[in-house]
Amino acid sequence: MRRLLADIEAGKIDCVVVYKVDRLSRSLLDFTRIMETFDRNGVSFVSVTQAFNTATSMGRIILNVLLSFAQFEREMISERTRDKIAAARRKGKWSGGMPVLGYDVENTKLVVNHEEAERVREIFRMYLERGSLLSVAKALNARGGRTKRWTTKKGTERGGRRFDKNSLYQLLTNVVYVGKVRYKDEVHAGEHEAIVDAGTFAKVQTMLRRNGRSGGRPARNKYNALLRGLLRCAACDCGMSHTYTTKRNRLYRYYVCHRAQKRGWQACPSPSVPAAEIERFVVDEIKRVGRDPLLIEETLVRARAEVERRIGELKTERTRLRRRLGADHARLVRLAATSLPGDPRLVELHDSIRDAERRVTEIEDELTSLEAELVDRAEVAAALADFDDVWDCLAPREQARAIELLVERVEYDGPRETIAVTLRPSGIKTLAGELAETKEDAA
């Protein structure tokens, strides 16, 4: 088409002949512009199977009608194609395209490539350990790791590139790895086998949301501030950020109230606190809990109560949604038998069913994650006991990681001279495993 228009502008063309009008274009707007080019350069236009004369008003209106139907047909084909892809995804089917690392395509279905699947699971484990996209990408590239390499039916080689932050982020957030498929904002159970367990996937998503798509918390925490992002000023009900100053080549670290930073030191009764002192206090409190059976029991009760409360809320919501879905499906059957296609009530009902099914899927994913977080007394005791035993053997970065897993928030009340530490239930099980491995390595 571009070559044709260029030749027309160069005066090389006298007449354009097509089999049907829609062979030239199926867009009314585009065709109008093309005809303007024809008229400007004195080029005639002939459709072999459609008799009309564009020199008359009747011929032009016939041409416009034909083009309108051609455009309508094109749009209908596009809609049917999109609907077919959406229906396939909602049934959990693979709808084409390049497969992801860990899977191959056989007979239009995803099948596990076991060698690649183990590499995928290793990538998820590496990110949980390092908490940095850039760090994991560098490690993978150093080992010779590459993205999925695939050959199309035409023999074109695709993929096989070095990892970067974007490709790694896409891999870590792909629901295909937990046996699901995504269509726009919808997530549905897939026909293929999962290669990453739901608990690991949920932990990675939580860490990604917390770290964003930058280098991650460890990369930004230059001085290994243990309470960065965890410490709050109770008097002002706002966060406290880590800062430092140097005097005579000596570093002094502080946590400063956000209100004091923005409005001046007089705006907060406890504008700052020495970082080393409050960090040492929090660590000592965690060690004290690990040595006291009564405190361990209280920690267990609170941790399980919080998770079980949320699980109960989600199960109640899921039951309500399933009842609504049953009623909506029954109503849909009745409406389909008595109404015409395109009835607004049918459209509204389909939207309602789709939204409810999407929410049920989200609830089931969250339930899987929460049930993996339930801990028992032995796990709490092991995590806190190992914390006491191996804390001094941990590198600064590992210490920051342990505190991040175990502590949900710390509230500092300067006027009352109190510090409240709230443990994170979801991190106790993960911490128990990591500290046990560290203890074995040290031994």
C-alpha positions as CSV (number, residue, x, y, z in Angstrom):
1,M,0.0,0.0,0.0
2,R,2.8,2.4,0.8
3,R,4.6,1.6,-2.4
4,L,1.3,2.1,-4.3
5,L,0.6,5.5,-2.8
6,A,4.2,6.5,-3.5
7,D,3.9,5.6,-7.1
8,I,0.6,7.5,-7.3
9,E,2.2,10.6,-5.9
10,A,5.1,10.1,-8.5
11,G,2.5,10.0,-11.4
12,K,3.3,6.4,-12.3
13,I,-0.3,5.1,-11.9
14,D,-3.4,5.8,-14.0
15,C,-5.9,3.3,-12.6
16,V,-6.2,1.1,-9.5
17,V,-8.1,-2.2,-10.0
18,V,-9.3,-4.4,-7.1
19,Y,-11.5,-7.5,-6.9
20,K,-13.7,-5.9,-4.2
21,V,-13.7,-2.6,-2.4
22,D,-12.7,-4.1,0.9
23,R,-9.5,-5.5,-0.7
24,L,-8.2,-1.9,-0.6
25,S,-9.3,-1.0,2.9
26,R,-11.9,-1.9,5.5
27,S,-11.7,1.4,7.3
28,L,-14.1,4.1,6.1
29,L,-11.8,6.9,7.3
30,D,-8.7,5.4,5.6
31,F,-10.6,4.8,2.4
32,T,-11.7,8.4,2.3
33,R,-8.1,9.6,2.6
34,I,-7.0,7.1,-0.1
35,M,-9.7,8.3,-2.5
36,E,-8.6,11.9,-1.9
37,T,-5.1,10.9,-2.9
38,F,-6.6,9.2,-6.1
39,D,-8.6,12.3,-7.0
40,R,-5.7,14.7,-6.3
41,N,-3.5,12.7,-8.7
42,G,-6.1,11.9,-11.4
43,V,-6.2,8.2,-10.7
44,S,-9.4,6.2,-11.5
45,F,-10.6,3.4,-9.2
46,V,-12.3,0.2,-10.4
47,S,-13.8,-2.7,-8.5
48,V,-14.2,-5.7,-10.8
49,T,-17.2,-7.3,-9.0
50,Q,-19.0,-4.2,-7.9
51,A,-20.5,-1.8,-10.4
52,F,-20.5,1.9,-9.3
53,N,-19.3,5.2,-10.6
54,T,-17.6,7.5,-8.1
55,A,-18.1,10.4,-10.5
56,T,-21.8,10.6,-9.4
57,S,-23.4,11.2,-6.0
58,M,-25.2,7.9,-6.2
59,G,-22.0,6.0,-6.9
60,R,-20.3,7.7,-4.0
61,I,-23.1,6.8,-1.6
62,I,-23.0,3.2,-2.8
63,L,-19.3,3.1,-2.2
64,N,-19.7,4.5,1.3
65,V,-22.4,1.9,2.1
66,L,-20.1,-0.9,0.9
67,L,-17.2,0.4,2.9
68,S,-19.4,0.7,6.0
69,F,-20.3,-2.9,5.8
70,A,-16.7,-3.9,5.2
71,Q,-15.7,-2.0,8.3
72,F,-18.5,-3.6,10.3
73,E,-17.3,-7.0,9.2
74,R,-13.7,-6.3,10.2
75,E,-14.8,-5.1,13.6
76,M,-17.1,-8.2,14.1
77,I,-14.1,-10.5,13.2
78,S,-12.0,-8.6,15.8
79,E,-14.7,-9.0,18.4
80,R,-15.2,-12.7,17.7
81,T,-11.4,-13.2,18.0
82,R,-11.2,-11.4,21.3
83,D,-14.2,-13.3,22.6
84,K,-12.7,-16.6,21.6
85,I,-9.4,-15.8,23.4
86,A,-11.3,-14.6,26.5
87,A,-13.4,-17.8,26.5
88,A,-10.3,-20.0,26.1
89,R,-8.5,-18.2,29.0
90,R,-11.5,-18.5,31.2
91,K,-11.4,-22.2,30.6
92,G,-7.8,-22.2,31.6
93,K,-6.5,-22.9,28.1
94,W,-3.3,-21.6,26.6
95,S,-4.2,-19.2,23.8
96,G,-1.0,-19.0,22.0
97,G,2.1,-16.9,21.9
98,M,5.6,-17.5,23.2
99,P,5.8,-20.0,26.1
100,V,7.5,-18.9,29.4
101,L,10.6,-20.4,31.0
102,G,9.6,-23.7,32.6
103,Y,7.1,-24.8,29.9
104,D,7.0,-26.0,26.3
105,V,4.0,-26.1,24.0
106,E,2.7,-29.4,22.8
107,N,-0.6,-29.8,20.8
108,T,-1.5,-26.2,21.8
109,K,-1.1,-27.0,25.5
110,L,1.6,-26.1,28.1
111,V,3.6,-29.0,29.4
112,V,6.3,-28.8,32.0
113,N,10.0,-28.6,30.9
114,H,11.4,-30.2,34.1
115,E,14.9,-28.8,33.7
116,E,13.7,-25.3,33.2
117,A,11.1,-25.7,35.9
118,E,13.8,-26.3,38.5
119,R,15.6,-23.1,37.3
120,V,12.4,-21.2,37.8
121,R,12.0,-22.5,41.3
122,E,15.6,-21.5,42.0
123,I,14.9,-18.0,40.8
124,F,12.0,-17.7,43.2
125,R,14.1,-18.9,46.1
126,M,17.0,-16.5,45.1
127,Y,14.6,-13.5,45.2
128,L,13.2,-14.5,48.6
129,E,16.8,-14.7,49.9
130,R,18.2,-11.6,48.3
131,G,15.1,-9.3,48.0
132,S,16.6,-7.5,45.0
133,L,15.8,-7.9,41.4
134,L,19.1,-6.4,40.2
135,S,21.1,-8.7,42.5
136,V,19.3,-11.8,41.3
137,A,19.6,-10.8,37.7
138,K,23.3,-10.3,38.1
139,A,23.7,-13.7,39.8
140,L,21.7,-15.5,37.0
141,N,23.7,-13.8,34.2
142,A,27.0,-14.7,35.9
143,R,25.9,-18.4,35.9
144,G,25.0,-18.1,32.2
145,G,21.2,-18.0,32.9
146,R,19.0,-16.8,30.0
147,T,15.4,-16.2,29.3
148,K,13.2,-18.7,27.5
149,R,14.6,-19.7,24.1
150,W,12.0,-20.6,21.5
151,T,11.8,-21.3,17.8
152,T,8.6,-20.2,16.0
153,K,6.9,-22.3,13.3
154,K,8.6,-20.1,10.7
155,G,12.0,-21.0,12.2
156,T,12.6,-17.6,13.9
157,E,14.7,-17.8,17.1
158,R,13.3,-15.8,20.0
159,G,14.4,-15.2,23.6
160,G,17.6,-16.5,25.0
161,R,18.6,-13.1,26.3
162,R,20.3,-12.0,29.5
163,F,18.1,-11.3,32.5
164,D,17.4,-7.7,33.5
165,K,15.1,-6.2,36.1
166,N,12.1,-6.1,33.7
167,S,12.3,-9.6,32.4
168,L,12.9,-10.9,36.0
169,Y,9.9,-9.0,37.3
170,Q,7.7,-10.4,34.5
171,L,8.8,-13.9,35.4
172,L,8.2,-13.5,39.2
173,T,4.7,-12.0,38.7
174,N,3.5,-14.5,36.1
175,V,0.5,-16.5,37.5
176,V,1.2,-19.3,34.9
177,Y,3.8,-20.7,37.4
178,V,1.0,-21.5,40.0
179,G,-1.2,-23.2,37.4
180,K,-3.3,-20.2,36.5
181,V,-3.9,-18.1,33.4
182,R,-4.6,-14.3,33.2
183,Y,-6.9,-12.5,30.9
184,K,-6.7,-8.7,31.4
185,D,-7.6,-8.3,35.1
186,E,-9.0,-11.7,35.4
187,V,-7.2,-14.8,36.8
188,H,-8.5,-18.3,36.2
189,A,-7.4,-21.8,37.0
190,G,-5.4,-23.3,34.1
191,E,-5.2,-26.7,32.5
192,H,-1.4,-26.9,32.9
193,E,0.6,-28.1,36.0
194,A,1.9,-25.6,38.5
195,I,5.7,-25.6,39.0
196,V,5.8,-23.1,42.0
197,D,3.8,-23.6,45.2
198,A,1.2,-20.9,46.0
199,G,2.8,-20.0,49.3
200,T,6.2,-19.2,47.7
201,F,4.5,-17.2,44.9
202,A,2.5,-15.2,47.5
203,K,5.6,-14.4,49.5
204,V,7.4,-13.2,46.4
205,Q,4.5,-10.9,45.4
206,T,4.4,-9.4,48.9
207,M,8.2,-8.7,48.8
208,L,7.9,-7.3,45.3
209,R,5.1,-4.9,46.4
210,R,7.2,-3.8,49.4
211,N,10.4,-3.3,47.4
212,G,8.8,-2.0,44.2
213,R,10.7,-2.6,40.9
214,S,13.9,-0.9,42.1
215,G,16.9,-2.7,43.6
216,G,14.9,-3.7,46.6
217,R,15.2,-2.9,50.3
218,P,18.7,-4.2,50.8
219,A,20.1,-2.2,47.9
220,R,18.6,1.0,49.3
221,N,19.4,0.4,53.0
222,K,23.0,1.6,52.8
223,Y,23.8,1.5,56.5
224,N,21.7,-1.6,57.3
225,A,19.2,0.3,59.5
226,L,17.3,-2.6,61.2
227,L,14.1,-0.6,61.8
228,R,13.9,1.1,58.4
229,G,10.3,1.3,57.4
230,L,9.2,-0.3,60.7
231,L,9.6,2.4,63.3
232,R,6.7,4.8,64.0
233,C,6.4,7.9,66.3
234,A,3.5,7.1,68.6
235,A,3.1,10.7,69.7
236,C,2.6,12.0,66.1
237,D,1.2,8.7,64.6
238,C,3.6,8.9,61.7
239,G,6.7,7.1,60.4
240,M,10.3,7.7,61.4
241,S,13.0,7.6,58.8
242,H,16.6,6.6,59.2
243,T,19.3,9.4,58.8
244,Y,22.8,10.0,59.9
245,T,25.5,12.7,60.4
246,T,29.2,12.6,60.6
247,K,31.5,14.4,63.1
248,R,35.3,14.0,63.0
249,N,35.0,11.0,60.7
250,R,32.6,9.3,63.1
251,L,29.1,8.2,61.9
252,Y,26.1,9.0,64.1
253,R,22.8,7.3,63.1
254,Y,19.3,8.5,64.1
255,Y,15.6,7.8,63.4
256,V,13.8,11.0,62.9
257,C,10.0,11.7,63.0
258,H,8.5,12.7,59.7
259,R,6.5,15.5,61.2
260,A,9.7,16.9,62.8
261,Q,11.4,16.8,59.4
262,K,8.6,18.6,57.7
263,R,7.4,21.1,60.3
264,G,10.4,21.6,62.6
265,W,11.7,20.0,65.7
266,Q,9.2,21.8,67.9
267,A,6.3,20.0,66.1
268,C,7.1,16.7,67.8
269,P,7.8,15.9,71.5
270,S,10.2,13.1,70.5
271,P,11.8,14.3,67.2
272,S,14.6,11.8,67.1
273,V,16.1,8.7,68.8
274,P,19.6,7.2,68.5
275,A,19.4,4.3,66.0
276,A,21.8,1.9,67.7
277,E,20.1,2.2,71.1
278,I,16.5,1.5,69.9
279,E,17.7,-1.3,67.5
280,R,19.5,-3.0,70.4
281,F,16.4,-2.7,72.5
282,V,14.2,-4.3,69.9
283,V,16.7,-7.2,69.3
284,D,17.0,-7.8,73.1
285,E,13.1,-7.9,73.4
286,I,12.9,-10.5,70.7
287,K,15.6,-12.6,72.4
288,R,13.7,-12.2,75.7
289,V,10.5,-13.6,74.1
290,G,12.5,-16.6,72.8
291,R,13.7,-17.4,76.4
292,D,10.2,-17.1,78.0
293,P,7.7,-20.0,77.4
294,L,4.8,-17.8,78.5
295,L,5.7,-15.1,76.0
296,I,6.1,-17.7,73.3
297,E,2.6,-18.9,74.0
298,E,1.2,-15.4,74.0
299,T,3.0,-14.7,70.7
300,L,1.6,-17.9,69.2
301,V,-2.0,-17.1,70.3
302,R,-1.9,-13.6,68.9
303,A,-0.2,-14.7,65.6
304,R,-2.7,-17.5,65.0
305,A,-5.7,-15.4,66.1
306,E,-4.9,-12.6,63.5
307,V,-4.5,-15.1,60.6
308,E,-7.5,-17.2,61.6
309,R,-9.7,-14.1,61.9
310,R,-8.8,-13.1,58.3
311,I,-9.3,-16.6,57.0
312,G,-12.8,-16.6,58.6
313,E,-13.6,-13.3,56.9
314,L,-12.5,-14.6,53.5
315,K,-14.4,-17.9,53.8
316,T,-17.6,-16.0,54.8
317,E,-17.2,-13.7,51.8
318,R,-16.5,-16.7,49.5
319,T,-19.6,-18.5,50.6
320,R,-21.7,-15.4,50.0
321,L,-20.3,-14.9,46.5
322,R,-20.9,-18.6,45.6
323,R,-24.5,-18.3,46.6
324,R,-24.8,-15.1,44.6
325,L,-23.2,-16.9,41.6
326,G,-25.7,-19.7,41.8
327,A,-28.6,-17.3,41.9
328,D,-27.1,-15.3,39.0
329,H,-26.6,-18.4,36.8
330,A,-30.2,-19.5,37.4
331,R,-31.4,-16.0,36.5
332,L,-29.2,-16.0,33.4
333,V,-30.8,-19.2,32.2
334,R,-34.3,-17.8,32.6
335,L,-33.4,-14.5,30.9
336,A,-31.6,-16.2,28.0
337,A,-34.8,-18.2,27.2
338,T,-37.1,-15.1,27.2
339,S,-35.0,-12.2,26.0
340,L,-33.3,-11.1,22.8
341,P,-29.5,-11.0,22.2
342,G,-28.0,-7.8,23.4
343,D,-30.6,-7.3,26.2
344,P,-29.0,-4.9,28.7
345,R,-30.1,-7.2,31.6
346,L,-28.0,-10.0,30.0
347,V,-25.0,-7.8,29.7
348,E,-25.3,-6.6,33.3
349,L,-25.7,-10.1,34.5
350,H,-22.7,-11.4,32.6
351,D,-20.6,-8.6,34.1
352,S,-21.8,-9.4,37.6
353,I,-20.9,-13.1,37.2
354,R,-17.5,-12.2,35.8
355,D,-16.7,-9.9,38.7
356,A,-17.9,-12.4,41.3
357,E,-15.8,-15.2,39.8
358,R,-12.7,-13.0,39.7
359,R,-13.2,-12.1,43.4
360,V,-13.6,-15.8,44.3
361,T,-10.3,-16.6,42.6
362,E,-8.6,-13.7,44.5
363,I,-10.0,-15.0,47.8
364,E,-8.8,-18.6,47.1
365,D,-5.3,-17.3,46.4
366,E,-5.3,-15.3,49.6
367,L,-6.6,-18.2,51.6
368,T,-3.8,-20.4,50.2
369,S,-1.3,-17.8,51.3
370,L,-2.8,-17.3,54.7
371,E,-3.1,-21.1,55.5
372,A,0.6,-21.4,54.6
373,E,1.3,-18.7,57.3
374,L,-0.4,-20.6,60.2
375,V,2.3,-21.5,62.7
376,D,2.4,-23.9,65.7
377,R,4.1,-23.6,69.0
378,A,7.2,-25.6,67.8
379,E,7.7,-23.3,64.9
380,V,7.5,-20.1,67.0
381,A,9.8,-21.6,69.6
382,A,12.3,-22.7,67.0
383,A,12.3,-19.4,65.2
384,L,12.8,-17.3,68.4
385,A,15.3,-19.7,69.9
386,D,17.4,-19.8,66.7
387,F,17.2,-16.0,66.6
388,D,18.9,-15.8,70.0
389,D,21.5,-18.4,69.1
390,V,22.7,-17.2,65.7
391,W,22.0,-13.4,65.8
392,D,25.6,-12.4,66.4
393,C,26.8,-14.7,63.6
394,L,24.6,-13.0,61.0
395,A,26.0,-10.4,58.6
396,P,24.4,-7.0,58.8
397,R,22.3,-7.5,55.7
398,E,21.1,-10.9,57.1
399,Q,20.2,-9.2,60.4
400,A,18.1,-6.6,58.6
401,R,16.4,-9.4,56.7
402,A,15.6,-11.3,59.9
403,I,14.1,-8.2,61.6
404,E,12.1,-7.4,58.5
405,L,10.6,-10.9,58.5
406,L,9.9,-11.0,62.2
407,V,8.8,-7.5,63.1
408,E,5.6,-5.9,61.7
409,R,6.1,-2.5,63.4
410,V,7.8,-0.7,66.3
411,E,6.1,2.3,68.0
412,Y,8.3,4.7,69.9
413,D,6.7,7.1,72.4
414,G,9.3,9.6,73.5
415,P,7.2,11.5,76.2
416,R,6.2,8.3,77.9
417,E,9.6,6.6,77.2
418,T,7.9,3.4,75.9
419,I,8.6,1.1,72.9
420,A,6.0,-1.4,71.6
421,V,7.2,-4.2,69.3
422,T,4.6,-6.0,67.2
423,L,5.7,-9.3,65.6
424,R,4.7,-10.3,62.1
425,P,2.9,-13.7,62.1
426,S,3.5,-14.4,58.4
427,G,7.3,-14.1,58.9
428,I,7.8,-16.6,61.7
429,K,7.6,-19.7,59.6
430,T,10.0,-18.3,57.0
431,L,12.4,-17.0,59.6
432,A,12.5,-20.4,61.3
433,G,13.6,-22.1,58.1
434,E,16.2,-19.5,57.2
435,L,17.7,-19.3,60.7
436,A,17.9,-23.1,60.9
437,E,19.9,-23.1,57.6
438,T,22.2,-20.4,58.9
439,K,22.7,-22.3,62.2
440,E,23.7,-25.5,60.2
441,D,26.1,-23.5,58.0
442,A,27.7,-21.9,61.1
443,A,28.1,-25.4,62.7
